[in-house]
Amino acid sequence: MKPLRHALLGCLALFAIASVHADDHADWKQSHKPFRIYGDTYYVGTEGLSAILIGSSKGLVLIDGTLPQNAAQVEANIKSLGFQLHDVKLILNTHAHFDHAGAIAAIARDTGARVAASEVGAKELMAGGHYQDDPQFGEAPEYPTVSHVDVVADNGVVNVGDVAVTAHYTPGHTPGSTSWTWQSCDGGRCLHMVYADSLSAYAADGYRFSDPAHPERVANYRHGIAVIAGLPCDILLSPHPGQSDLLERVARRDAAGKPDPLIDAGACRAYAAVGTRMLDAKLAKEQAGQKAAP
């Protein structure tokens, strides 16, 4: 278990300071062969951005769409797995930044799927990322708006066929941040799948999580981290695969066989612990900056 803990620490620390511009991240647009994660759960994203596909008895659920310019690539990945675009019935979103939600409008148009998100996430998607309460407002690029987004309540469940996906509000990285859970089964063994949203406390200049006028920012952030830590968690997925060391663990699985490196019941707790350290570091930096200000 120790290697995954160390990988989480390194990757999350990296994303805490990373540029938000796609041109600075070639891997966000770099193609990656789609693959089966476990049971009816598949990876259809790029080298640096996750898009997760879940099969059911009555169609597919897609979580996240990556960059606007990646729509065709994600769609091609879905088709290469043997599915048709019209099989996609529902599109969900972790958080409404351009690198995870940018292609949703195009994929929804091409598939005819309905789109759903958290209460605030729905507003963010319909605004194309132009949302003033977002910590990255004014810095993160905007993207094509989604014309209609259904709202999934906190702990609400959306069903497609025999698959039930639960929303867990985990605000912090954005106000509408949401983590999603479901079960995938293989050979009679069912595992708890967690697509945990980003926990990096990245913000545009001038935004302070510790702003005394908005005490809910830190309170909500810590609550969201605690939610992720407490989830039943056999396989952890994340919006950037590097945040959960997904692709490296898959490579080790394919090379070594059993035991499956993807299965780690402590991964969500480790992810949350690193998120707490990152938030604490950000708050300490804000406090130091406040004291240094004239």
C-alpha positions in Angstrom: 0.0 0.0 0.0 2.9 2.4 0.7 3.8 3.1 -3.0 0.2 4.4 -3.7 0.3 6.6 -0.6 3.6 8.2 -1.8 2.3 8.6 -5.4 -0.8 10.4 -4.1 1.3 12.8 -2.1 3.5 13.6 -5.1 0.7 13.9 -7.6 -1.7 16.0 -5.5 1.1 18.3 -4.6 1.9 18.8 -8.2 -1.7 19.6 -9.1 -1.8 22.1 -6.3 0.5 24.4 -8.3 -0.1 23.4 -11.9 -1.1 25.8 -14.6 -4.7 25.8 -15.6 -3.9 26.3 -19.3 -4.2 23.2 -21.5 -1.3 24.3 -23.7 1.0 23.7 -20.6 -0.2 20.1 -20.3 0.3 18.1 -23.5 -0.9 14.9 -21.8 -4.4 16.5 -21.4 -4.8 16.1 -25.1 -2.7 13.0 -25.7 -4.7 10.0 -26.7 -4.8 6.9 -24.5 -6.2 3.5 -25.5 -9.5 2.9 -23.6 -9.5 0.0 -21.2 -11.6 -1.9 -18.7 -11.0 -0.9 -15.1 -13.2 -3.4 -13.4 -16.5 -5.1 -14.3 -18.5 -2.7 -16.5 -16.4 0.3 -15.6 -14.1 1.6 -18.3 -11.6 4.4 -18.9 -12.2 6.5 -22.1 -10.2 9.6 -21.3 -6.8 10.9 -22.4 -3.4 10.4 -20.9 -3.9 13.2 -18.4 -7.7 13.7 -18.1 -10.1 11.0 -16.9 -13.5 10.2 -18.5 -15.2 7.2 -16.9 -17.8 5.0 -18.7 -20.1 2.7 -16.8 -22.1 0.0 -18.6 -25.6 -1.1 -17.5 -28.5 -3.2 -18.8 -30.1 -0.1 -20.4 -27.2 2.0 -21.7 -24.1 3.8 -20.5 -23.2 6.5 -18.0 -20.3 8.8 -18.8 -18.6 10.8 -16.0 -16.7 13.9 -17.3 -15.8 14.8 -20.9 -12.4 16.4 -20.6 -11.4 19.3 -22.8 -13.7 20.8 -25.5 -11.3 19.8 -28.2 -11.2 16.2 -26.9 -14.9 15.4 -27.6 -14.2 13.4 -30.8 -11.4 11.5 -29.0 -13.6 10.5 -26.1 -16.4 9.4 -28.5 -13.9 7.4 -30.5 -12.8 5.6 -27.3 -16.4 4.7 -26.5 -16.9 3.3 -30.0 -13.6 1.4 -29.9 -14.9 -0.6 -26.9 -17.8 -1.8 -29.1 -20.5 0.7 -27.9 -22.5 3.1 -30.0 -22.7 6.8 -29.1 -26.5 6.5 -28.7 -25.8 3.9 -26.0 -24.8 6.8 -23.7 -27.9 7.8 -21.8 -26.5 9.9 -18.9 -23.5 12.3 -18.5 -22.4 13.3 -15.1 -19.6 15.7 -14.0 -17.2 15.9 -11.1 -16.5 19.7 -11.3 -17.3 22.2 -14.0 -13.9 23.3 -15.1 -13.0 23.3 -18.8 -10.6 20.4 -18.5 -13.3 18.1 -17.2 -16.6 19.6 -18.5 -15.5 21.3 -21.7 -16.6 18.5 -24.0 -19.9 17.7 -22.3 -22.0 19.9 -24.4 -20.7 18.3 -27.7 -20.9 14.8 -26.3 -24.4 15.4 -25.1 -25.4 16.7 -28.5 -23.9 13.7 -30.3 -25.3 11.0 -28.0 -28.6 12.5 -27.1 -27.8 11.8 -23.4 -29.2 13.9 -20.6 -26.7 15.7 -18.3 -26.9 15.8 -14.5 -24.8 17.4 -11.8 -24.9 18.8 -8.3 -27.1 21.8 -7.6 -24.2 24.3 -8.0 -22.5 22.2 -10.6 -25.5 22.4 -12.8 -25.4 26.2 -12.7 -21.7 26.2 -13.5 -22.2 23.9 -16.5 -25.0 26.0 -17.9 -22.8 29.1 -17.4 -19.9 27.4 -19.3 -17.6 27.9 -16.3 -18.4 31.6 -16.0 -19.2 31.3 -12.2 -17.9 34.1 -9.9 -17.7 32.0 -6.8 -15.3 29.5 -8.4 -11.8 29.8 -6.9 -10.4 29.9 -10.4 -12.8 32.4 -11.8 -11.2 34.7 -14.2 -8.3 32.4 -14.8 -9.8 29.0 -15.9 -11.0 29.2 -19.5 -14.7 29.1 -20.2 -16.2 26.5 -22.5 -19.4 25.7 -24.5 -22.4 25.9 -22.2 -24.7 22.9 -21.6 -28.3 24.0 -22.3 -30.0 21.9 -19.7 -28.6 20.1 -16.6 -30.7 18.0 -14.2 -29.9 18.4 -10.5 -28.8 15.5 -8.4 -29.2 16.1 -4.7 -26.5 15.4 -2.2 -26.6 11.6 -1.6 -29.1 11.4 -4.5 -29.0 8.4 -6.7 -29.3 8.3 -10.5 -30.2 5.1 -12.2 -29.6 3.7 -15.7 -30.7 0.2 -16.0 -29.3 -1.9 -13.2 -26.6 0.7 -12.3 -27.1 3.1 -9.5 -24.7 6.1 -9.2 -24.7 8.1 -6.0 -23.7 11.8 -5.8 -21.6 13.0 -2.8 -21.2 16.7 -2.6 -17.6 17.5 -1.9 -17.3 21.3 -2.4 -13.9 22.9 -2.2 -12.0 22.7 -5.5 -15.1 24.3 -6.9 -18.4 25.1 -5.2 -20.2 22.4 -7.1 -17.6 19.7 -6.8 -19.1 16.2 -6.6 -17.7 12.7 -6.0 -19.6 9.7 -7.5 -19.9 6.1 -6.3 -21.3 2.9 -7.7 -20.6 -0.8 -7.7 -19.1 -2.8 -10.5 -19.1 -6.6 -10.5 -16.9 -9.2 -12.1 -17.4 -12.9 -11.7 -19.7 -12.5 -8.8 -17.4 -10.1 -6.9 -18.7 -6.6 -6.6 -16.5 -3.7 -5.6 -17.1 -0.2 -4.4 -16.0 2.3 -7.1 -15.2 5.9 -6.1 -14.6 8.7 -8.6 -13.4 11.2 -6.0 -13.2 14.8 -7.2 -10.1 16.9 -7.1 -9.0 18.2 -3.7 -6.3 20.6 -4.8 -6.8 24.1 -3.3 -5.8 26.0 -6.4 -7.1 29.5 -6.8 -6.8 32.6 -9.0 -4.9 35.7 -7.6 -7.1 37.5 -5.1 -9.2 34.5 -4.0 -8.8 33.4 -0.4 -10.3 30.3 1.0 -9.8 31.8 4.4 -11.7 35.0 3.6 -13.5 35.9 6.9 -16.5 37.1 4.9 -16.9 33.5 3.6 -16.3 31.1 6.5 -18.3 28.4 4.6 -15.4 28.0 2.2 -13.1 26.2 4.6 -15.9 24.5 6.4 -17.3 23.1 3.2 -13.9 22.1 2.0 -13.1 20.1 5.2 -16.6 18.5 5.1 -16.0 17.4 1.5 -12.6 15.9 2.4 -14.2 14.0 5.3 -16.9 12.7 3.0 -14.3 11.2 0.7 -12.4 9.7 3.6 -15.5 7.9 4.8 -16.7 6.4 1.6 -16.6 2.6 1.1 -13.7 2.5 -1.4 -12.2 -0.5 -3.2 -11.0 1.3 -6.4 -10.2 5.0 -6.4 -10.5 7.0 -9.6 -9.9 10.8 -10.0 -10.4 13.5 -12.6 -6.7 13.5 -13.4 -5.5 9.9 -13.5 -2.2 10.9 -12.0 -3.9 12.1 -8.9 -4.7 8.5 -8.0 -1.8 6.9 -9.9 -4.4 5.1 -12.0 -2.5 4.5 -15.2 0.7 3.4 -13.4 -1.3 0.9 -11.3 -3.0 -0.4 -14.4 0.3 -1.0 -16.0 1.5 -2.9 -13.0 -1.7 -4.9 -13.1 -1.2 -5.9 -16.7 2.4 -6.8 -16.1 2.1 -8.8 -12.8 -1.5 -10.1 -12.7 -2.9 -10.8 -9.2 -3.1 -9.3 -6.7 -4.8 -6.4 -8.5 -2.9 -3.1 -7.7 -6.1 -1.2 -8.4 -7.8 -2.6 -5.4 -6.9 -0.6 -2.2 -9.5 -0.2 0.5 -7.4 2.6 2.1 -6.9 4.7 -1.0 -9.8 7.1 -0.3 -8.5 7.8 3.2 -5.0 8.4 1.8 -6.4 10.7 -0.9 -8.3 12.7 1.7 -5.4 12.9 4.1 -3.2 14.4 1.4 -6.1 16.8 0.5 -6.1 18.0 4.1 -2.4 18.6 4.1 -2.7 20.6 0.9 -5.6 22.7 2.2 -3.7 23.4 5.5 -0.7 24.5 3.5 -2.8 26.8 1.3 -4.4 28.3 4.4 -1.0 28.8 6.1 0.2 30.5 2.9 -2.8 32.8 2.9 -2.3 33.7 6.5 1.4 34.4 6.0 0.5 36.6 3.0 -2.1 38.5 5.0 0.4 39.2 7.8 3.0 40.4 5.3 0.6 42.8 3.5 1.1 46.5 4.4 
